[in-house]
Amino acid sequence: MSAVPLTRAPERSAAPNRAPLEVVATRRQRRARPRAVYAIATVVGVFAILLAQLVLSIVLSDGAYRITALEAQRIELDRTAQMLTEDLNVFDSAQNVAANAESLGMVVSSVSPAFLLLSDGSVQGSPTPAGAGTGVLDGRGDLVGNVLLADVPLVTPAAAGGASAAGVPPTPLPSGSLPSGPSAAVPSGALPSPVTR
């Protein structure tokens, strides 16, 4: 064999610095890439929608509580109105009106009525005074008793001091007499008339 000396290959000298290779995207590829602005806008939009939904649910639940409270108040007011209507019906009953009228001095007449003609001043019929003690207060009235009136005080005529007393049983007046007082005096020749206030 022949003797060929082995020589090393000469080392390459430092190659010139080249920029690393990079794939250049086309214009279409650059447009297709997601951008950070879009991602941030999407995240902010999602949080805004969640916040709006939370606020809306809070407002709706608050409205539901208000509606419930108003319905409870309406039910209570309906009950109060029913109780007041029942009280009004008790005070408006015929027994209560008759008892209060008798306590104010009115008497029940069981005789035929007499009429006064204002044109000539004549009286038609036979006027007879009604007797006391025929009313509902002393139990001789022809009305059926009302149990609901057991605790209801009667209206009585005004006392001498001007205050009205309630709940005091009246004393029956004698037959045919009217309550005496400052308004009971009638001038001669004039017709008696009620005093209105």
Rosetta silent file (secondary structure, phi, psi, omega in degrees, C-alpha in Angstrom):
SEQUENCE: MSAVPLTRAPERSAAPNRAPLEVVATRRQRRARPRAVYAIATVVGVFAILLAQLVLSIVLSDGAYRITALEAQRIELDRTAQMLTEDLNVFDSAQNVAANAESLGMVVSSVSPAFLLLSDGSVQGSPTPAGAGTGVLDGRGDLVGNVLLADVPLVTPAAAGGASAAGVPPTPLPSGSLPSGPSAAVPSGALPSPVTR
SCORE:     score description
SCORE:     0.000 S_00000001
   1 L     0.000  160.631 -174.155    0.000    0.000    0.000 S_00000001
   2 L   -99.552  152.897 -177.392    1.110    3.192   -0.482 S_00000001
   3 L   -96.126  108.615  176.240    1.839    5.480    2.167 S_00000001
   4 L  -115.573  121.075 -178.193   -0.250    8.573    1.958 S_00000001
   5 L   -65.040  143.191  178.928    0.027   10.664    4.893 S_00000001
   6 L   -82.047  126.704  178.823   -3.168   11.379    6.625 S_00000001
   7 L  -123.688  146.431  178.567   -3.941   14.961    6.757 S_00000001
   8 L   -80.582  150.151  176.074   -6.679   16.604    8.466 S_00000001
   9 L   -72.812  139.352 -178.371   -9.139   18.594    6.611 S_00000001
  10 L   -64.017  136.609  178.869   -8.536   22.179    7.163 S_00000001
  11 L   -70.270  142.031  179.930  -10.954   23.670    9.660 S_00000001
  12 L   -76.468  142.432  178.107  -13.280   26.086    8.322 S_00000001
  13 L   -76.391  162.094 -176.477  -12.812   29.469    9.524 S_00000001
  14 L   -52.155  124.114 -179.002  -15.633   31.132   11.353 S_00000001
  15 L   -73.208  152.521  178.325  -18.499   31.507    9.006 S_00000001
  16 L   -61.688  144.176 -178.981  -20.028   34.897    8.648 S_00000001
  17 L   -67.827  120.692  177.314  -22.912   35.517   11.160 S_00000001
  18 L  -112.438  149.339  175.809  -26.158   34.861    9.561 S_00000001
  19 L   -70.022  142.710  179.367  -29.564   35.649   10.957 S_00000001
  20 L   -61.868  152.918 -178.738  -31.478   32.567   11.955 S_00000001
  21 L   -74.017  144.736 -176.433  -33.957   31.424    9.427 S_00000001
  22 L  -140.574  141.746  178.299  -37.508   32.484    9.915 S_00000001
  23 L   -85.105  124.413  179.994  -40.704   31.552    8.128 S_00000001
  24 L   -89.719  126.113 -179.355  -42.272   34.627    6.667 S_00000001
  25 L   -82.876  148.369  176.645  -46.035   34.597    6.883 S_00000001
  26 L   -78.279  170.763 -178.554  -48.114   35.671    4.035 S_00000001
  27 H   -62.845  -38.161  179.391  -50.522   38.538    4.271 S_00000001
  28 H   -65.389  -40.367  179.873  -53.477   36.145    4.615 S_00000001
  29 H   -68.302  -36.685  178.518  -51.761   34.263    7.445 S_00000001
  30 H   -66.169  -37.580  179.038  -51.017   37.509    9.281 S_00000001
  31 H   -70.051  -29.503 -176.877  -54.679   38.548    9.110 S_00000001
  32 H   -79.437  -14.957 -179.035  -55.807   35.149   10.395 S_00000001
  33 L   -71.670  137.707  175.221  -53.703   35.327   13.567 S_00000001
  34 L   -70.349  146.857  179.303  -55.573   36.253   16.763 S_00000001
  35 L  -112.709  155.959 -177.724  -54.549   39.499   18.307 S_00000001
  36 H   -65.187  -32.087 -179.523  -54.371   40.366   21.995 S_00000001
  37 H   -62.005  -43.245  179.968  -56.810   43.270   21.598 S_00000001
  38 H   -66.104  -39.106  179.255  -59.553   40.957   20.487 S_00000001
  39 H   -65.314  -43.261  178.973  -58.911   38.551   23.338 S_00000001
  40 H   -64.581  -43.094  179.136  -58.988   41.361   25.923 S_00000001
  41 H   -62.096  -38.170  179.240  -62.193   42.790   24.428 S_00000001
  42 H   -66.461  -44.683 -179.976  -63.824   39.350   24.563 S_00000001
  43 H   -64.192  -43.272  178.618  -62.858   38.780   28.200 S_00000001
  44 H   -63.659  -40.397  178.066  -64.066   42.276   29.191 S_00000001
  45 H   -62.644  -41.572  178.733  -67.346   41.688   27.326 S_00000001
  46 H   -63.568  -44.182  178.704  -67.930   38.382   29.111 S_00000001
  47 H   -65.760  -35.790  177.569  -67.313   39.991   32.502 S_00000001
  48 H   -64.647  -41.166  178.573  -69.625   42.902   31.617 S_00000001
  49 H   -65.798  -42.241  178.616  -72.403   40.479   30.676 S_00000001
  50 H   -63.944  -40.646  178.423  -71.941   38.515   33.917 S_00000001
  51 H   -65.813  -42.513  177.777  -71.995   41.733   35.969 S_00000001
  52 H   -62.614  -40.162  178.675  -75.139   42.964   34.180 S_00000001
  53 H   -65.288  -39.006  178.207  -76.833   39.617   34.811 S_00000001
  54 H   -64.656  -45.539  178.958  -75.909   39.768   38.503 S_00000001
  55 H   -63.292  -42.129  179.699  -77.261   43.325   38.868 S_00000001
  56 H   -63.576  -41.221  179.383  -80.448   42.380   37.011 S_00000001
  57 H   -68.155  -35.176  176.801  -81.069   39.350   39.232 S_00000001
  58 H   -65.202  -43.741 -179.956  -80.527   41.467   42.371 S_00000001
  59 H   -64.350  -42.108  179.998  -83.016   44.085   41.135 S_00000001
  60 H   -65.604  -40.638  179.608  -85.594   41.417   40.246 S_00000001
  61 H   -68.721  -35.195  176.232  -85.293   39.678   43.600 S_00000001
  62 H   -64.518  -41.358  176.531  -85.636   43.025   45.398 S_00000001
  63 H   -63.278  -37.289  178.201  -88.777   43.718   43.363 S_00000001
  64 H   -65.199  -39.735  177.112  -90.152   40.299   44.283 S_00000001
  65 H   -65.443  -39.567  177.798  -89.619   41.029   47.978 S_00000001
  66 H   -64.031  -42.520  179.121  -91.378   44.383   47.603 S_00000001
  67 H   -61.774  -42.247  178.962  -94.312   42.745   45.825 S_00000001
  68 H   -62.473  -42.634  179.457  -94.586   40.159   48.603 S_00000001
  69 H   -65.847  -40.385  179.027  -94.543   42.885   51.272 S_00000001
  70 H   -68.028  -35.160  176.664  -97.181   44.919   49.416 S_00000001
  71 H   -66.779  -39.680  176.725  -99.408   41.865   49.017 S_00000001
  72 H   -64.135  -39.120  178.643  -99.151   41.180   52.757 S_00000001
  73 H   -66.935  -39.040  178.450 -100.032   44.826   53.432 S_00000001
  74 H   -64.180  -41.240  178.611 -103.003   44.600   51.031 S_00000001
  75 H   -62.990  -42.221  178.843 -104.272   41.477   52.793 S_00000001
  76 H   -64.671  -40.304  178.445 -103.987   43.226   56.173 S_00000001
  77 H   -67.569  -35.475  175.536 -105.821   46.288   54.822 S_00000001
  78 H   -63.621  -40.958  177.647 -108.557   44.033   53.391 S_00000001
  79 H   -64.268  -41.835  178.368 -108.993   42.437   56.818 S_00000001
  80 H   -63.244  -41.646  178.561 -109.173   45.864   58.451 S_00000001
  81 H   -63.511  -39.413  178.215 -111.748   46.994   55.880 S_00000001
  82 H   -65.406  -40.948  178.472 -113.848   43.883   56.551 S_00000001
  83 H   -64.676  -41.700  179.579 -113.716   44.486   60.321 S_00000001
  84 H   -67.346  -34.868  176.780 -114.720   48.129   59.862 S_00000001
  85 H   -66.084  -40.564  176.827 -117.555   47.101   57.536 S_00000001
  86 H   -63.607  -41.966  176.886 -118.814   44.641   60.161 S_00000001
  87 H   -62.755  -40.698  178.608 -118.653   47.378   62.816 S_00000001
  88 H   -63.486  -39.686  178.101 -120.518   49.738   60.487 S_00000001
  89 H   -65.035  -35.138  177.297 -123.196   47.100   59.927 S_00000001
  90 H   -66.008  -46.263 -179.096 -123.580   46.705   63.700 S_00000001
  91 H   -70.455  -23.756 -177.952 -123.967   50.457   64.206 S_00000001
  92 L   -89.319   -2.322 -176.791 -126.286   50.702   61.197 S_00000001
  93 L   -68.023  155.752 -178.635 -128.646   47.991   62.439 S_00000001
  94 H   -63.469  -36.025 -179.859 -132.253   48.843   63.204 S_00000001
  95 H   -64.871  -41.929 -179.451 -131.848   47.793   66.841 S_00000001
  96 H   -67.438  -41.717  179.163 -128.917   50.166   67.390 S_00000001
  97 H   -64.594  -42.218 -179.454 -130.698   53.083   65.714 S_00000001
  98 H   -67.033  -41.571  179.920 -133.862   52.460   67.761 S_00000001
  99 H   -65.529  -41.427  178.948 -131.948   52.148   71.040 S_00000001
 100 H   -69.533  -37.201  177.048 -129.986   55.344   70.390 S_00000001
 101 H   -63.531  -41.182  178.642 -133.124   57.212   69.331 S_00000001
 102 H   -68.454  -35.924  179.152 -134.827   56.162   72.550 S_00000001
 103 H   -68.668  -22.691  176.971 -131.803   57.136   74.619 S_00000001
 104 L   -87.325   -1.550  174.415 -132.017   60.609   73.065 S_00000001
 105 L   112.411   -0.191  178.539 -135.647   60.947   74.170 S_00000001
 106 L   -79.701  149.128  178.918 -137.663   59.619   71.256 S_00000001
 107 L  -124.776  154.862  179.694 -140.539   57.292   72.002 S_00000001
 108 L   -86.327  129.334  179.263 -142.271   54.680   69.871 S_00000001
 109 L   -99.238  130.291  178.236 -145.800   55.585   68.909 S_00000001
 110 L  -110.218    6.676 -179.992 -148.309   52.799   68.607 S_00000001
 111 L   -98.997  167.688  179.685 -151.307   55.011   67.813 S_00000001
 112 L   -69.193  146.140 -175.840 -152.505   56.148   64.425 S_00000001
 113 L   -74.667  156.424  174.158 -150.657   59.217   63.161 S_00000001
 114 L  -117.903  147.721 -176.173 -152.051   62.717   63.058 S_00000001
 115 E  -120.836  143.014  178.447 -151.168   65.216   60.331 S_00000001
 116 E  -107.425  120.594  177.364 -150.789   68.980   60.475 S_00000001
 117 L   -86.356  120.698 -177.113 -151.870   70.866   57.371 S_00000001
 118 L   -76.354  -21.554 -178.283 -149.564   73.838   56.936 S_00000001
 119 L   -66.468  -42.333 -179.563 -151.935   75.650   54.573 S_00000001
 120 L  -122.356   -4.424  177.212 -154.570   76.318   57.210 S_00000001
 121 L    80.629   12.083 -178.561 -152.943   74.974   60.400 S_00000001
 122 L   -85.909  156.726 -179.538 -155.593   72.314   61.009 S_00000001
 123 E  -108.761  129.060  177.609 -154.863   68.895   62.476 S_00000001
 124 E  -107.822  132.530 -177.116 -156.193   65.794   60.787 S_00000001
 125 L   100.518 -179.977  179.385 -156.543   62.652   62.883 S_00000001
 126 L  -110.241  102.362 -179.439 -156.639   62.282   66.633 S_00000001
 127 L   -72.818  121.045  173.709 -153.260   63.233   68.144 S_00000001
 128 L  -127.100  139.535 -177.907 -152.485   61.239   71.250 S_00000001
 129 L   -70.775  146.188  176.953 -149.083   61.302   72.909 S_00000001
 130 L   -78.525  144.568 -178.188 -146.922   58.213   72.734 S_00000001
 131 L   -89.848  146.748  176.052 -146.195   56.618   76.036 S_00000001
 132 L   -76.529  158.974  177.401 -142.737   56.084   77.431 S_00000001
 133 L    88.468   13.224  177.403 -141.609   52.574   78.249 S_00000001
 134 L  -111.871   16.349 -173.770 -142.593   51.001   74.968 S_00000001
 135 L   -98.144 -165.640 -175.268 -139.172   51.077   73.412 S_00000001
 136 L   -88.086  -18.722 -176.219 -136.261   48.742   72.983 S_00000001
 137 L   -70.633  -35.896 -179.280 -134.202   49.878   75.964 S_00000001
 138 L   -94.413   10.417  173.267 -136.507   48.433   78.560 S_00000001
 139 L    85.401    3.963 -177.740 -136.999   45.226   76.573 S_00000001
 140 L   -99.026    6.092 -179.860 -140.567   45.823   75.495 S_00000001
 141 L   -71.485  161.887 -179.380 -139.741   46.656   71.879 S_00000001
 142 L   -92.421   10.144  179.039 -140.925   44.491   69.046 S_00000001
 143 L   -91.222  146.247  176.417 -137.421   44.135   67.596 S_00000001
 144 L   -73.517  135.289 -178.182 -135.398   40.982   67.994 S_00000001
 145 L   -64.063  145.839 -179.624 -132.404   41.573   70.236 S_00000001
 146 L  -109.655  114.720 -177.229 -128.983   41.878   68.616 S_00000001
 147 H   -64.942  -29.864 -178.869 -126.214   40.084   70.517 S_00000001
 148 H   -67.230  -17.416 -178.625 -123.575   42.142   68.711 S_00000001
 149 H   -90.504    6.114 -175.694 -124.881   45.294   70.418 S_00000001
 150 L   -62.251  -38.204 -177.505 -124.156   44.020   73.936 S_00000001
 151 L  -101.758    5.480 -177.515 -120.912   45.985   74.298 S_00000001
 152 L   -87.064  122.140  179.337 -121.859   48.986   72.150 S_00000001
 153 L   -73.372  152.330  178.872 -122.450   52.124   74.243 S_00000001
 154 L   -89.630  151.704  174.183 -125.514   54.259   73.564 S_00000001
 155 E   -85.052  129.174  179.540 -125.418   57.891   72.548 S_00000001
 156 E  -117.942  161.146 -179.003 -127.077   60.030   75.201 S_00000001
 157 E   -60.806  156.325 -178.938 -128.060   63.698   75.099 S_00000001
 158 E   -61.409  139.194  178.631 -125.382   66.270   75.876 S_00000001
 159 L   -75.205  178.204 -177.032 -124.810   66.874   79.567 S_00000001
 160 L   -63.345  -31.191 -179.494 -125.060   70.298   81.146 S_00000001
 161 L   -79.409   -4.599  178.513 -121.347   70.931   80.555 S_00000001
 162 L    98.049  -11.983  179.701 -121.722   70.324   76.810 S_00000001
 163 L   -88.356  144.256  179.303 -119.926   66.977   76.754 S_00000001
 164 E   -92.663  138.216  178.983 -121.866   63.932   75.621 S_00000001
 165 E   -95.924  142.678  179.251 -121.898   60.915   77.864 S_00000001
 166 E  -122.073  142.237  175.019 -121.735   57.465   76.331 S_00000001
 167 L    85.474   -0.448  179.905 -122.837   54.201   77.782 S_00000001
 168 L   -90.531  124.166 -179.736 -125.029   55.701   80.515 S_00000001
 169 L   -66.813  133.269 -177.810 -128.512   54.199   80.435 S_00000001
 170 L   -76.829  155.956  174.194 -131.085   56.942   79.981 S_00000001
 171 L   -90.919  131.429 -179.334 -133.961   57.491   82.349 S_00000001
 172 L   -64.302  142.838  178.781 -137.300   57.111   80.595 S_00000001
 173 L   -85.141  154.284  176.390 -139.284   60.313   80.229 S_00000001
 174 L   -63.180  158.985 -175.548 -142.861   60.542   81.416 S_00000001
 175 L   -58.999  125.886  174.632 -145.524   59.827   78.848 S_00000001
 176 L    80.533    3.113 -178.318 -145.897   62.638   76.299 S_00000001
 177 L   -99.541  154.475  178.041 -143.131   64.845   77.694 S_00000001
 178 L  -108.553  155.644  177.731 -140.154   66.224   75.833 S_00000001
 179 L   -64.107  138.682 -178.915 -136.685   66.739   77.271 S_00000001
 180 L   -90.470  153.115  179.791 -136.378   70.110   78.897 S_00000001
 181 L   170.258 -175.267 -177.913 -133.557   72.474   78.165 S_00000001
 182 H   -64.375  -28.314 -178.558 -132.775   75.840   76.654 S_00000001
 183 H   -87.089   -2.076 -177.153 -134.076   74.765   73.236 S_00000001
 184 H   -80.717  -18.168 -179.390 -137.380   73.493   74.680 S_00000001
 185 L   -74.000  125.656 -179.490 -138.869   76.965   75.100 S_00000001
 186 L  -116.111  128.294  177.247 -141.193   77.752   72.205 S_00000001
 187 L   -62.767  152.593 -178.116 -142.493   81.294   71.660 S_00000001
 188 L   -67.573  137.584  178.068 -146.267   81.592   71.773 S_00000001
 189 L    84.072   -0.906 -179.468 -147.974   81.147   68.427 S_00000001
 190 L  -108.010  154.134  177.513 -144.954   79.480   66.757 S_00000001
 191 L   -83.153  136.910  177.042 -144.555   75.885   65.716 S_00000001
 192 L   -69.791  140.544  178.960 -141.881   73.942   67.581 S_00000001
 193 L  -136.121  153.387 -179.665 -139.029   72.889   65.330 S_00000001
 194 L   -71.716  150.320  177.723 -135.939   70.821   65.918 S_00000001
 195 L   -93.600  123.072  177.881 -132.646   72.546   66.584 S_00000001
 196 L  -105.144  148.927 -178.978 -129.953   71.607   64.128 S_00000001
 197 L  -115.813    0.000    0.000 -126.286   72.116   64.709 S_00000001
